[in-house]
Amino acid sequence: MKITIIKNFCKGGEGCGFCIEYCPKKVYELSSELNKRGLQLPRVARLEDCSECGLCDLYCPDFAIILDKTA
């Protein structure tokens, strides 16, 4: 599984945070990285815990998460 976060689409953990909030395995966490709009981005912290449920992709209102289950 490969998870890509499109940084410039993301509203960040403080502006949205759905990926962090709704992941049942707590794969995501807030990072110190900022996107071009100055928003603090989430990051994949525990990929090995990912169950490939797809909730992060489903709940992301900005289509900022891409799941590649072939990787």
N, CA, C, O and CB atoms as a CASP TS submission, in Angstrom:
PFRMAT TS
TARGET T0000
AUTHOR 0000-0000-0000
METHOD Language model
MODEL 1
PARENT N/A
ATOM      1  N   MET     1       0.839  -1.182   0.000  1.00  0.00           N
ATOM      2  CA  MET     1       0.000   0.000   0.000  1.00  0.00           C
ATOM      3  C   MET     1       0.877   1.236   0.000  1.00  0.00           C
ATOM      4  O   MET     1       1.828   1.335   0.774  1.00  0.00           O
ATOM      5  CB  MET     1      -0.950   0.004   1.208  1.00  0.00           C
ATOM      6  N   LYS     2       0.556   2.163  -0.860  1.00  0.00           N
ATOM      7  CA  LYS     2       1.231   3.452  -0.881  1.00  0.00           C
ATOM      8  C   LYS     2       0.169   4.523  -0.697  1.00  0.00           C
ATOM      9  O   LYS     2      -0.870   4.493  -1.356  1.00  0.00           O
ATOM     10  CB  LYS     2       2.037   3.664  -2.211  1.00  0.00           C
ATOM     11  N   ILE     3       0.425   5.467   0.195  1.00  0.00           N
ATOM     12  CA  ILE     3      -0.495   6.575   0.450  1.00  0.00           C
ATOM     13  C   ILE     3       0.209   7.863   0.053  1.00  0.00           C
ATOM     14  O   ILE     3       1.312   8.152   0.516  1.00  0.00           O
ATOM     15  CB  ILE     3      -0.950   6.616   1.954  1.00  0.00           C
ATOM     16  N   THR     4      -0.448   8.635  -0.814  1.00  0.00           N
ATOM     17  CA  THR     4       0.079   9.917  -1.242  1.00  0.00           C
ATOM     18  C   THR     4      -0.878  11.009  -0.789  1.00  0.00           C
ATOM     19  O   THR     4      -2.089  10.909  -0.986  1.00  0.00           O
ATOM     20  CB  THR     4       0.284   9.955  -2.780  1.00  0.00           C
ATOM     21  N   ILE     5      -0.329  12.042  -0.187  1.00  0.00           N
ATOM     22  CA  ILE     5      -1.117  13.213   0.196  1.00  0.00           C
ATOM     23  C   ILE     5      -0.730  14.347  -0.748  1.00  0.00           C
ATOM     24  O   ILE     5       0.428  14.760  -0.789  1.00  0.00           O
ATOM     25  CB  ILE     5      -0.875  13.612   1.709  1.00  0.00           C
ATOM     26  N   ILE     6      -1.701  14.847  -1.503  1.00  0.00           N
ATOM     27  CA  ILE     6      -1.445  15.958  -2.413  1.00  0.00           C
ATOM     28  C   ILE     6      -1.444  17.226  -1.568  1.00  0.00           C
ATOM     29  O   ILE     6      -2.498  17.721  -1.167  1.00  0.00           O
ATOM     30  CB  ILE     6      -2.520  16.031  -3.575  1.00  0.00           C
ATOM     31  N   LYS     7      -0.280  17.729  -1.311  1.00  0.00           N
ATOM     32  CA  LYS     7      -0.076  18.791  -0.325  1.00  0.00           C
ATOM     33  C   LYS     7      -0.856  20.056  -0.620  1.00  0.00           C
ATOM     34  O   LYS     7      -1.384  20.680   0.300  1.00  0.00           O
ATOM     35  CB  LYS     7       1.371  19.125  -0.239  1.00  0.00           C
ATOM     36  N   ASN     8      -0.941  20.443  -1.871  1.00  0.00           N
ATOM     37  CA  ASN     8      -1.599  21.707  -2.199  1.00  0.00           C
ATOM     38  C   ASN     8      -3.120  21.597  -2.237  1.00  0.00           C
ATOM     39  O   ASN     8      -3.806  22.618  -2.280  1.00  0.00           O
ATOM     40  CB  ASN     8      -1.103  22.206  -3.527  1.00  0.00           C
ATOM     41  N   PHE     9      -3.665  20.369  -2.221  1.00  0.00           N
ATOM     42  CA  PHE     9      -5.109  20.173  -2.119  1.00  0.00           C
ATOM     43  C   PHE     9      -5.548  20.156  -0.654  1.00  0.00           C
ATOM     44  O   PHE     9      -6.678  20.525  -0.334  1.00  0.00           O
ATOM     45  CB  PHE     9      -5.526  18.865  -2.817  1.00  0.00           C
ATOM     46  N   CYS    10      -4.658  19.731   0.219  1.00  0.00           N
ATOM     47  CA  CYS    10      -4.977  19.476   1.626  1.00  0.00           C
ATOM     48  C   CYS    10      -5.200  20.777   2.398  1.00  0.00           C
ATOM     49  O   CYS    10      -4.439  21.736   2.260  1.00  0.00           O
ATOM     50  CB  CYS    10      -3.857  18.668   2.282  1.00  0.00           C
ATOM     51  N   LYS    11      -6.270  20.791   3.221  1.00  0.00           N
ATOM     52  CA  LYS    11      -6.559  21.936   4.089  1.00  0.00           C
ATOM     53  C   LYS    11      -5.833  21.801   5.428  1.00  0.00           C
ATOM     54  O   LYS    11      -5.928  22.686   6.279  1.00  0.00           O
ATOM     55  CB  LYS    11      -8.077  22.066   4.319  1.00  0.00           C
ATOM     56  N   GLY    12      -5.130  20.729   5.608  1.00  0.00           N
ATOM     57  CA  GLY    12      -4.334  20.568   6.819  1.00  0.00           C
ATOM     58  C   GLY    12      -5.104  20.022   7.995  1.00  0.00           C
ATOM     59  O   GLY    12      -6.335  19.986   8.006  1.00  0.00           O
ATOM     60  N   GLY    13      -4.349  19.599   8.978  1.00  0.00           N
ATOM     61  CA  GLY    13      -4.925  18.997  10.166  1.00  0.00           C
ATOM     62  C   GLY    13      -5.764  19.951  10.982  1.00  0.00           C
ATOM     63  O   GLY    13      -6.732  19.537  11.620  1.00  0.00           O
ATOM     64  N   GLU    14      -5.409  21.221  10.972  1.00  0.00           N
ATOM     65  CA  GLU    14      -6.175  22.190  11.748  1.00  0.00           C
ATOM     66  C   GLU    14      -7.421  22.658  10.991  1.00  0.00           C
ATOM     67  O   GLU    14      -8.429  23.005  11.606  1.00  0.00           O
ATOM     68  CB  GLU    14      -5.297  23.389  12.103  1.00  0.00           C
ATOM     69  N   GLY    15      -7.350  22.668   9.652  1.00  0.00           N
ATOM     70  CA  GLY    15      -8.481  23.106   8.842  1.00  0.00           C
ATOM     71  C   GLY    15      -9.446  21.994   8.507  1.00  0.00           C
ATOM     72  O   GLY    15     -10.580  22.257   8.107  1.00  0.00           O
ATOM     73  N   CYS    16      -9.021  20.769   8.662  1.00  0.00           N
ATOM     74  CA  CYS    16      -9.855  19.622   8.316  1.00  0.00           C
ATOM     75  C   CYS    16      -9.533  18.479   9.282  1.00  0.00           C
ATOM     76  O   CYS    16     -10.225  18.288  10.281  1.00  0.00           O
ATOM     77  CB  CYS    16      -9.626  19.183   6.827  1.00  0.00           C
ATOM     78  N   GLY    17      -8.478  17.725   8.975  1.00  0.00           N
ATOM     79  CA  GLY    17      -8.048  16.652   9.872  1.00  0.00           C
ATOM     80  C   GLY    17      -8.885  15.392   9.827  1.00  0.00           C
ATOM     81  O   GLY    17      -8.756  14.538  10.705  1.00  0.00           O
ATOM     82  N   PHE    18      -9.749  15.253   8.814  1.00  0.00           N
ATOM     83  CA  PHE    18     -10.597  14.070   8.738  1.00  0.00           C
ATOM     84  C   PHE    18      -9.782  12.784   8.639  1.00  0.00           C
ATOM     85  O   PHE    18     -10.150  11.773   9.237  1.00  0.00           O
ATOM     86  CB  PHE    18     -11.530  14.178   7.552  1.00  0.00           C
ATOM     87  N   CYS    19      -8.681  12.810   7.893  1.00  0.00           N
ATOM     88  CA  CYS    19      -7.860  11.595   7.754  1.00  0.00           C
ATOM     89  C   CYS    19      -7.303  11.167   9.113  1.00  0.00           C
ATOM     90  O   CYS    19      -7.244   9.976   9.420  1.00  0.00           O
ATOM     91  CB  CYS    19      -6.698  11.832   6.750  1.00  0.00           C
ATOM     92  N   ILE    20      -6.903  12.129   9.906  1.00  0.00           N
ATOM     93  CA  ILE    20      -6.372  11.826  11.240  1.00  0.00           C
ATOM     94  C   ILE    20      -7.493  11.331  12.149  1.00  0.00           C
ATOM     95  O   ILE    20      -7.324  10.353  12.878  1.00  0.00           O
ATOM     96  CB  ILE    20      -5.689  13.074  11.858  1.00  0.00           C
ATOM     97  N   GLU    21      -8.622  12.002  12.102  1.00  0.00           N
ATOM     98  CA  GLU    21      -9.735  11.706  13.006  1.00  0.00           C
ATOM     99  C   GLU    21     -10.415  10.366  12.716  1.00  0.00           C
ATOM    100  O   GLU    21     -10.731   9.616  13.639  1.00  0.00           O
ATOM    101  CB  GLU    21     -10.756  12.810  12.924  1.00  0.00           C
ATOM    102  N   TYR    22     -10.638  10.066  11.434  1.00  0.00           N
ATOM    103  CA  TYR    22     -11.455   8.905  11.089  1.00  0.00           C
ATOM    104  C   TYR    22     -10.678   7.628  10.800  1.00  0.00           C
ATOM    105  O   TYR    22     -11.290   6.579  10.599  1.00  0.00           O
ATOM    106  CB  TYR    22     -12.279   9.230   9.915  1.00  0.00           C
ATOM    107  N   CYS    23      -9.376   7.682  10.772  1.00  0.00           N
ATOM    108  CA  CYS    23      -8.592   6.461  10.539  1.00  0.00           C
ATOM    109  C   CYS    23      -8.707   5.554  11.767  1.00  0.00           C
ATOM    110  O   CYS    23      -8.281   5.934  12.857  1.00  0.00           O
ATOM    111  CB  CYS    23      -7.089   6.803  10.240  1.00  0.00           C
ATOM    112  N   PRO    24      -9.277   4.363  11.596  1.00  0.00           N
ATOM    113  CA  PRO    24      -9.453   3.474  12.749  1.00  0.00           C
ATOM    114  C   PRO    24      -8.139   2.937  13.305  1.00  0.00           C
ATOM    115  O   PRO    24      -8.090   2.492  14.452  1.00  0.00           O
ATOM    116  CB  PRO    24     -10.338   2.320  12.367  1.00  0.00           C
ATOM    117  N   LYS    25      -7.089   2.972  12.516  1.00  0.00           N
ATOM    118  CA  LYS    25      -5.790   2.439  12.941  1.00  0.00           C
ATOM    119  C   LYS    25      -4.797   3.536  13.319  1.00  0.00           C
ATOM    120  O   LYS    25      -3.650   3.249  13.661  1.00  0.00           O
ATOM    121  CB  LYS    25      -5.199   1.583  11.840  1.00  0.00           C
ATOM    122  N   LYS    26      -5.242   4.802  13.257  1.00  0.00           N
ATOM    123  CA  LYS    26      -4.403   5.956  13.619  1.00  0.00           C
ATOM    124  C   LYS    26      -3.092   5.980  12.823  1.00  0.00           C
ATOM    125  O   LYS    26      -2.010   6.174  13.377  1.00  0.00           O
ATOM    126  CB  LYS    26      -4.095   5.934  15.126  1.00  0.00           C
ATOM    127  N   VAL    27      -3.223   5.780  11.523  1.00  0.00           N
ATOM    128  CA  VAL    27      -2.079   5.768  10.609  1.00  0.00           C
ATOM    129  C   VAL    27      -1.508   7.182  10.422  1.00  0.00           C
ATOM    130  O   VAL    27      -0.305   7.343  10.216  1.00  0.00           O
ATOM    131  CB  VAL    27      -2.492   5.176   9.243  1.00  0.00           C
ATOM    132  N   TYR    28      -2.365   8.196  10.496  1.00  0.00           N
ATOM    133  CA  TYR    28      -1.953   9.576  10.241  1.00  0.00           C
ATOM    134  C   TYR    28      -1.705  10.338  11.535  1.00  0.00           C
ATOM    135  O   TYR    28      -2.278  10.037  12.582  1.00  0.00           O
ATOM    136  CB  TYR    28      -3.006  10.295   9.413  1.00  0.00           C
ATOM    137  N   GLU    29      -0.832  11.334  11.425  1.00  0.00           N
ATOM    138  CA  GLU    29      -0.631  12.282  12.511  1.00  0.00           C
ATOM    139  C   GLU    29      -0.277  13.625  11.897  1.00  0.00           C
ATOM    140  O   GLU    29       0.107  13.703  10.730  1.00  0.00           O
ATOM    141  CB  GLU    29       0.482  11.797  13.498  1.00  0.00           C
ATOM    142  N   LEU    30      -0.406  14.667  12.678  1.00  0.00           N
ATOM    143  CA  LEU    30      -0.071  16.005  12.220  1.00  0.00           C
ATOM    144  C   LEU    30       1.444  16.154  12.156  1.00  0.00           C
ATOM    145  O   LEU    30       2.151  15.778  13.091  1.00  0.00           O
ATOM    146  CB  LEU    30      -0.689  17.076  13.147  1.00  0.00           C
ATOM    147  N   SER    31       1.932  16.697  11.061  1.00  0.00           N
ATOM    148  CA  SER    31       3.372  16.903  10.902  1.00  0.00           C
ATOM    149  C   SER    31       3.701  18.377  11.138  1.00  0.00           C
ATOM    150  O   SER    31       2.812  19.192  11.383  1.00  0.00           O
ATOM    151  CB  SER    31       3.846  16.452   9.486  1.00  0.00           C
ATOM    152  N   SER    32       4.952  18.695  11.064  1.00  0.00           N
ATOM    153  CA  SER    32       5.369  20.098  11.178  1.00  0.00           C
ATOM    154  C   SER    32       5.475  20.752   9.802  1.00  0.00           C
ATOM    155  O   SER    32       5.756  21.947   9.707  1.00  0.00           O
ATOM    156  CB  SER    32       6.717  20.199  11.915  1.00  0.00           C
ATOM    157  N   GLU    33       5.254  19.984   8.739  1.00  0.00           N
ATOM    158  CA  GLU    33       5.357  20.493   7.376  1.00  0.00           C
ATOM    159  C   GLU    33       4.147  21.357   7.027  1.00  0.00           C
ATOM    160  O   GLU    33       3.015  21.043   7.393  1.00  0.00           O
ATOM    161  CB  GLU    33       5.487  19.332   6.380  1.00  0.00           C
ATOM    162  N   LEU    34       4.407  22.441   6.319  1.00  0.00           N
ATOM    163  CA  LEU    34       3.352  23.339   5.864  1.00  0.00           C
ATOM    164  C   LEU    34       3.247  23.288   4.345  1.00  0.00           C
ATOM    165  O   LEU    34       4.253  23.116   3.656  1.00  0.00           O
ATOM    166  CB  LEU    34       3.616  24.782   6.341  1.00  0.00           C
ATOM    167  N   ASN    35       2.037  23.437   3.826  1.00  0.00           N
ATOM    168  CA  ASN    35       1.897  23.524   2.375  1.00  0.00           C
ATOM    169  C   ASN    35       2.039  24.985   1.940  1.00  0.00           C
ATOM    170  O   ASN    35       2.363  25.842   2.762  1.00  0.00           O
ATOM    171  CB  ASN    35       0.529  22.940   1.913  1.00  0.00           C
ATOM    172  N   LYS    36       1.802  25.276   0.663  1.00  0.00           N
ATOM    173  CA  LYS    36       2.000  26.635   0.134  1.00  0.00           C
ATOM    174  C   LYS    36       1.062  27.659   0.761  1.00  0.00           C
ATOM    175  O   LYS    36       1.348  28.856   0.761  1.00  0.00           O
ATOM    176  CB  LYS    36       1.808  26.636  -1.368  1.00  0.00           C
ATOM    177  N   ARG    37      -0.060  27.181   1.296  1.00  0.00           N
ATOM    178  CA  ARG    37      -1.018  28.094   1.943  1.00  0.00           C
ATOM    179  C   ARG    37      -0.717  28.273   3.429  1.00  0.00           C
ATOM    180  O   ARG    37      -1.441  28.970   4.140  1.00  0.00           O
ATOM    181  CB  ARG    37      -2.448  27.572   1.768  1.00  0.00           C
ATOM    182  N   GLY    38       0.359  27.638   3.887  1.00  0.00           N
ATOM    183  CA  GLY    38       0.747  27.757   5.292  1.00  0.00           C
ATOM    184  C   GLY    38      -0.038  26.875   6.225  1.00  0.00           C
ATOM    185  O   GLY    38      -0.066  27.118   7.432  1.00  0.00           O
ATOM    186  N   LEU    39      -0.677  25.854   5.689  1.00  0.00           N
ATOM    187  CA  LEU    39      -1.475  24.941   6.497  1.00  0.00           C
ATOM    188  C   LEU    39      -0.633  23.733   6.913  1.00  0.00           C
ATOM    189  O   LEU    39       0.122  23.188   6.108  1.00  0.00           O
ATOM    190  CB  LEU    39      -2.730  24.486   5.722  1.00  0.00           C
ATOM    191  N   GLN    40      -0.767  23.329   8.153  1.00  0.00           N
ATOM    192  CA  GLN    40       0.010  22.210   8.692  1.00  0.00           C
ATOM    193  C   GLN    40      -0.571  20.899   8.164  1.00  0.00           C
ATOM    194  O   GLN    40      -1.762  20.630   8.316  1.00  0.00           O
ATOM    195  CB  GLN    40       0.010  22.227  10.256  1.00  0.00           C
ATOM    196  N   LEU    41       0.277  20.099   7.549  1.00  0.00           N
ATOM    197  CA  LEU    41      -0.149  18.892   6.855  1.00  0.00           C
ATOM    198  C   LEU    41      -0.123  17.649   7.739  1.00  0.00           C
ATOM    199  O   LEU    41       0.675  17.548   8.670  1.00  0.00           O
ATOM    200  CB  LEU    41       0.720  18.670   5.656  1.00  0.00           C
ATOM    201  N   PRO    42      -1.013  16.704   7.427  1.00  0.00           N
ATOM    202  CA  PRO    42      -0.907  15.398   8.065  1.00  0.00           C
ATOM    203  C   PRO    42       0.209  14.613   7.389  1.00  0.00           C
ATOM    204  O   PRO    42       0.647  14.953   6.290  1.00  0.00           O
ATOM    205  CB  PRO    42      -2.256  14.623   7.991  1.00  0.00           C
ATOM    206  N   ARG    43       0.657  13.570   8.054  1.00  0.00           N
ATOM    207  CA  ARG    43       1.637  12.676   7.439  1.00  0.00           C
ATOM    208  C   ARG    43       1.275  11.243   7.795  1.00  0.00           C
ATOM    209  O   ARG    43       0.592  10.980   8.786  1.00  0.00           O
ATOM    210  CB  ARG    43       3.090  13.016   7.905  1.00  0.00           C
ATOM    211  N   VAL    44       1.745  10.331   6.970  1.00  0.00           N
ATOM    212  CA  VAL    44       1.563   8.912   7.235  1.00  0.00           C
ATOM    213  C   VAL    44       2.637   8.516   8.242  1.00  0.00           C
ATOM    214  O   VAL    44       3.826   8.510   7.922  1.00  0.00           O
ATOM    215  CB  VAL    44       1.652   8.047   5.911  1.00  0.00           C
ATOM    216  N   ALA    45       2.217   8.188   9.452  1.00  0.00           N
ATOM    217  CA  ALA    45       3.160   7.891  10.523  1.00  0.00           C
ATOM    218  C   ALA    45       3.322   6.396  10.766  1.00  0.00           C
ATOM    219  O   ALA    45       4.383   5.943  11.196  1.00  0.00           O
ATOM    220  CB  ALA    45       2.717   8.563  11.795  1.00  0.00           C
ATOM    221  N   ARG    46       2.263   5.627  10.489  1.00  0.00           N
ATOM    222  CA  ARG    46       2.295   4.194  10.778  1.00  0.00           C
ATOM    223  C   ARG    46       1.687   3.403   9.616  1.00  0.00           C
ATOM    224  O   ARG    46       0.635   2.780   9.761  1.00  0.00           O
ATOM    225  CB  ARG    46       1.538   3.888  12.093  1.00  0.00           C
ATOM    226  N   LEU    47       2.348   3.436   8.484  1.00  0.00           N
ATOM    227  CA  LEU    47       1.848   2.747   7.296  1.00  0.00           C
ATOM    228  C   LEU    47       1.646   1.258   7.548  1.00  0.00           C
ATOM    229  O   LEU    47       0.716   0.654   7.015  1.00  0.00           O
ATOM    230  CB  LEU    47       2.805   2.948   6.130  1.00  0.00           C
ATOM    231  N   GLU    48       2.510   0.673   8.354  1.00  0.00           N
ATOM    232  CA  GLU    48       2.422  -0.767   8.632  1.00  0.00           C
ATOM    233  C   GLU    48       1.125  -1.139   9.358  1.00  0.00           C
ATOM    234  O   GLU    48       0.732  -2.306   9.354  1.00  0.00           O
ATOM    235  CB  GLU    48       3.622  -1.212   9.465  1.00  0.00           C
ATOM    236  N   ASP    49       0.463  -0.167   9.978  1.00  0.00           N
ATOM    237  CA  ASP    49      -0.799  -0.422  10.683  1.00  0.00           C
ATOM    238  C   ASP    49      -2.017  -0.275   9.782  1.00  0.00           C
ATOM    239  O   ASP    49      -3.128  -0.624  10.182  1.00  0.00           O
ATOM    240  CB  ASP    49      -0.930   0.517  11.859  1.00  0.00           C
ATOM    241  N   CYS    50      -1.820   0.237   8.572  1.00  0.00           N
ATOM    242  CA  CYS    50      -2.930   0.490   7.651  1.00  0.00           C
ATOM    243  C   CYS    50      -3.649  -0.815   7.292  1.00  0.00           C
ATOM    244  O   CYS    50      -3.021  -1.800   6.903  1.00  0.00           O
ATOM    245  CB  CYS    50      -2.419   1.187   6.370  1.00  0.00           C
ATOM    246  N   SER    51      -4.976  -0.800   7.432  1.00  0.00           N
ATOM    247  CA  SER    51      -5.783  -1.973   7.088  1.00  0.00           C
ATOM    248  C   SER    51      -6.371  -1.873   5.683  1.00  0.00           C
ATOM    249  O   SER    51      -7.128  -2.747   5.262  1.00  0.00           O
ATOM    250  CB  SER    51      -6.903  -2.152   8.102  1.00  0.00           C
ATOM    251  N   GLU    52      -6.025  -0.813   4.962  1.00  0.00           N
ATOM    252  CA  GLU    52      -6.489  -0.572   3.596  1.00  0.00           C
ATOM    253  C   GLU    52      -8.009  -0.438   3.517  1.00  0.00           C
ATOM    254  O   GLU    52      -8.620  -0.844   2.528  1.00  0.00           O
ATOM    255  CB  GLU    52      -6.026  -1.695   2.686  1.00  0.00           C
ATOM    256  N   CYS    53      -8.615   0.128   4.555  1.00  0.00           N
ATOM    257  CA  CYS    53     -10.074   0.280   4.587  1.00  0.00           C
ATOM    258  C   CYS    53     -10.566   1.374   3.643  1.00  0.00           C
ATOM    259  O   CYS    53     -11.699   1.309   3.166  1.00  0.00           O
ATOM    260  CB  CYS    53     -10.533   0.587   6.001  1.00  0.00           C
ATOM    261  N   GLY    54      -9.725   2.388   3.365  1.00  0.00           N
ATOM    262  CA  GLY    54     -10.084   3.455   2.450  1.00  0.00           C
ATOM    263  C   GLY    54     -10.894   4.592   3.053  1.00  0.00           C
ATOM    264  O   GLY    54     -11.353   5.471   2.324  1.00  0.00           O
ATOM    265  N   LEU    55     -11.081   4.594   4.375  1.00  0.00           N
ATOM    266  CA  LEU    55     -11.857   5.670   4.990  1.00  0.00           C
ATOM    267  C   LEU    55     -11.202   7.030   4.816  1.00  0.00           C
ATOM    268  O   LEU    55     -11.900   8.032   4.656  1.00  0.00           O
ATOM    269  CB  LEU    55     -12.054   5.389   6.459  1.00  0.00           C
ATOM    270  N   CYS    56      -9.885   7.084   4.844  1.00  0.00           N
ATOM    271  CA  CYS    56      -9.193   8.368   4.672  1.00  0.00           C
ATOM    272  C   CYS    56      -9.500   8.961   3.305  1.00  0.00           C
ATOM    273  O   CYS    56      -9.759  10.158   3.189  1.00  0.00           O
ATOM    274  CB  CYS    56      -7.671   8.194   4.844  1.00  0.00           C
ATOM    275  N   ASP    57      -9.472   8.141   2.290  1.00  0.00           N
ATOM    276  CA  ASP    57      -9.774   8.572   0.929  1.00  0.00           C
ATOM    277  C   ASP    57     -11.245   8.963   0.806  1.00  0.00           C
ATOM    278  O   ASP    57     -11.569   9.965   0.169  1.00  0.00           O
ATOM    279  CB  ASP    57      -9.429   7.460  -0.078  1.00  0.00           C
ATOM    280  N   LEU    58     -12.119   8.192   1.402  1.00  0.00           N
ATOM    281  CA  LEU    58     -13.554   8.431   1.345  1.00  0.00           C
ATOM    282  C   LEU    58     -13.955   9.739   2.026  1.00  0.00           C
ATOM    283  O   LEU    58     -14.775  10.488   1.495  1.00  0.00           O
ATOM    284  CB  LEU    58     -14.290   7.278   1.984  1.00  0.00           C
ATOM    285  N   TYR    59     -13.385  10.014   3.190  1.00  0.00           N
ATOM    286  CA  TYR    59     -13.772  11.187   3.969  1.00  0.00           C
ATOM    287  C   TYR    59     -13.011  12.466   3.608  1.00  0.00           C
ATOM    288  O   TYR    59     -13.405  13.546   4.048  1.00  0.00           O
ATOM    289  CB  TYR    59     -13.576  10.898   5.415  1.00  0.00           C
ATOM    290  N   CYS    60     -11.954  12.378   2.835  1.00  0.00           N
ATOM    291  CA  CYS    60     -11.197  13.567   2.465  1.00  0.00           C
ATOM    292  C   CYS    60     -12.047  14.434   1.526  1.00  0.00           C
ATOM    293  O   CYS    60     -12.314  14.033   0.393  1.00  0.00           O
ATOM    294  CB  CYS    60      -9.843  13.176   1.792  1.00  0.00           C
ATOM    295  N   PRO    61     -12.475  15.623   1.987  1.00  0.00           N
ATOM    296  CA  PRO    61     -13.346  16.451   1.158  1.00  0.00           C
ATOM    297  C   PRO    61     -12.622  17.134  -0.002  1.00  0.00           C
ATOM    298  O   PRO    61     -13.263  17.682  -0.899  1.00  0.00           O
ATOM    299  CB  PRO    61     -14.004  17.491   2.009  1.00  0.00           C
ATOM    300  N   ASP    62     -11.303  17.103   0.015  1.00  0.00           N
ATOM    301  CA  ASP    62     -10.530  17.811  -1.006  1.00  0.00           C
ATOM    302  C   ASP    62      -9.822  16.882  -1.982  1.00  0.00           C
ATOM    303  O   ASP    62      -9.023  17.335  -2.802  1.00  0.00           O
ATOM    304  CB  ASP    62      -9.518  18.696  -0.347  1.00  0.00           C
ATOM    305  N   PHE    63     -10.112  15.584  -1.899  1.00  0.00           N
ATOM    306  CA  PHE    63      -9.488  14.592  -2.789  1.00  0.00           C
ATOM    307  C   PHE    63      -7.973  14.674  -2.729  1.00  0.00           C
ATOM    308  O   PHE    63      -7.295  14.547  -3.749  1.00  0.00           O
ATOM    309  CB  PHE    63      -9.961  14.792  -4.231  1.00  0.00           C
ATOM    310  N   ALA    64      -7.443  14.888  -1.522  1.00  0.00           N
ATOM    311  CA  ALA    64      -6.010  15.075  -1.336  1.00  0.00           C
ATOM    312  C   ALA    64      -5.284  13.778  -1.011  1.00  0.00           C
ATOM    313  O   ALA    64      -4.058  13.773  -0.897  1.00  0.00           O
ATOM    314  CB  ALA    64      -5.765  16.075  -0.245  1.00  0.00           C
ATOM    315  N   ILE    65      -6.012  12.681  -0.860  1.00  0.00           N
ATOM    316  CA  ILE    65      -5.383  11.406  -0.506  1.00  0.00           C
ATOM    317  C   ILE    65      -5.576  10.426  -1.654  1.00  0.00           C
ATOM    318  O   ILE    65      -6.687  10.224  -2.145  1.00  0.00           O
ATOM    319  CB  ILE    65      -5.976  10.830   0.818  1.00  0.00           C
ATOM    320  N   ILE    66      -4.465   9.821  -2.070  1.00  0.00           N
ATOM    321  CA  ILE    66      -4.503   8.796  -3.112  1.00  0.00           C
ATOM    322  C   ILE    66      -3.967   7.511  -2.513  1.00  0.00           C
ATOM    323  O   ILE    66      -2.850   7.471  -1.997  1.00  0.00           O
ATOM    324  CB  ILE    66      -3.676   9.221  -4.377  1.00  0.00           C
ATOM    325  N   LEU    67      -4.772   6.460  -2.586  1.00  0.00           N
ATOM    326  CA  LEU    67      -4.366   5.147  -2.114  1.00  0.00           C
ATOM    327  C   LEU    67      -3.993   4.284  -3.308  1.00  0.00           C
ATOM    328  O   LEU    67      -4.766   4.161  -4.259  1.00  0.00           O
ATOM    329  CB  LEU    67      -5.487   4.482  -1.281  1.00  0.00           C
ATOM    330  N   ASP    68      -2.820   3.692  -3.258  1.00  0.00           N
ATOM    331  CA  ASP    68      -2.358   2.786  -4.310  1.00  0.00           C
ATOM    332  C   ASP    68      -2.175   1.419  -3.671  1.00  0.00           C
ATOM    333  O   ASP    68      -1.156   1.145  -3.037  1.00  0.00           O
ATOM    334  CB  ASP    68      -1.020   3.295  -4.981  1.00  0.00           C
ATOM    335  N   LYS    69      -3.170   0.572  -3.847  1.00  0.00           N
ATOM    336  CA  LYS    69      -3.123  -0.758  -3.212  1.00  0.00           C
ATOM    337  C   LYS    69      -2.245  -1.742  -3.970  1.00  0.00           C
ATOM    338  O   LYS    69      -2.030  -2.861  -3.505  1.00  0.00           O
ATOM    339  CB  LYS    69      -4.523  -1.328  -3.095  1.00  0.00           C
ATOM    340  N   THR    70      -1.733  -1.342  -5.130  1.00  0.00           N
ATOM    341  CA  THR    70      -0.864  -2.229  -5.899  1.00  0.00           C
ATOM    342  C   THR    70       0.587  -2.089  -5.491  1.00  0.00           C
ATOM    343  O   THR    70       1.416  -2.925  -5.850  1.00  0.00           O
ATOM    344  CB  THR    70      -1.007  -1.951  -7.379  1.00  0.00           C
ATOM    345  N   ALA    71       0.907  -1.043  -4.744  1.00  0.00           N
ATOM    346  CA  ALA    71       2.311  -0.777  -4.359  1.00  0.00           C
ATOM    347  C   ALA    71       2.733  -1.643  -3.192  1.00  0.00           C
ATOM    348  O   ALA    71       3.873  -1.555  -2.738  1.00  0.00           O
ATOM    349  CB  ALA    71       2.506   0.703  -3.997  1.00  0.00           C
TER
END
